[in-house]
């Protein structure tokens, strides 16, 4: 079981203290100014995939040749074992 956490007792503010904090909040709120800036549009960098992935093309060719050889071997085995 989880240990129970003790809560700190909340202090009770008097009406005058509450009014004082409200006055401070109003003053603070008046001092804050919000400046919004539109985000700058980002430009997409063009990528030359042929240069970036030149090694992948060689791998795909090798896999294709291997798959064709294995398929041909299956066809030959099927014809021979019948």
C-alpha positions in Angstrom: 0.0 0.0 0.0 1.1 3.5 -0.7 2.0 5.7 2.2 -0.5 8.5 2.8 0.8 12.0 2.2 0.3 14.6 4.7 -1.3 17.8 3.4 -0.2 21.2 4.6 -3.0 23.1 6.2 -4.2 26.0 4.2 -3.9 29.4 5.8 -7.0 31.4 6.1 -6.8 34.9 4.7 -8.8 37.7 6.2 -10.9 39.9 3.9 -8.3 42.7 4.0 -5.5 40.4 3.1 -7.6 39.0 0.2 -8.3 42.4 -1.1 -4.5 43.2 -0.9 -3.6 40.2 -3.0 -6.3 41.1 -5.5 -4.8 44.6 -5.9 -1.4 43.1 -6.4 -2.7 40.7 -9.1 -4.4 43.6 -10.9 -1.2 45.7 -10.9 0.9 42.7 -12.0 -1.6 41.9 -14.8 -1.4 45.5 -16.0 2.3 45.4 -16.2 2.4 42.2 -18.3 2.4 42.8 -22.0 2.2 40.0 -24.5 3.9 40.2 -27.8 3.0 37.7 -30.4 5.2 36.9 -33.4 4.0 34.9 -36.3 6.3 32.0 -36.8 8.6 32.3 -39.7 7.8 29.9 -42.6 10.3 27.1 -42.8 11.6 26.1 -46.2 12.0 22.5 -46.9 15.4 21.5 -48.1 15.3 19.5 -51.2 16.9 16.1 -50.8 18.4 14.2 -53.7 17.5 10.7 -52.8 19.7 9.1 -55.4 22.8 10.6 -53.8 21.6 10.0 -50.2 20.6 6.4 -50.7 22.8 5.2 -53.5 23.8 2.1 -51.5 20.2 1.1 -51.1 19.7 0.7 -54.8 22.6 -1.8 -54.9 21.1 -3.7 -52.0 17.7 -3.9 -53.7 19.2 -5.2 -56.9 21.1 -7.9 -55.0 17.9 -8.9 -53.1 15.9 -9.0 -56.4 18.5 -11.3 -58.0 18.6 -13.5 -55.0 14.8 -13.7 -54.9 14.7 -14.6 -58.7 17.3 -17.3 -58.2 15.4 -18.8 -55.2 12.1 -18.7 -57.2 13.7 -20.4 -60.1 15.2 -23.1 -57.8 11.7 -23.7 -56.3 10.2 -24.1 -59.8 13.0 -26.5 -60.8 12.6 -28.6 -57.6 8.9 -28.7 -58.2 9.4 -30.1 -61.8 12.1 -32.6 -60.8 10.2 -34.0 -57.8 6.9 -34.6 -59.6 
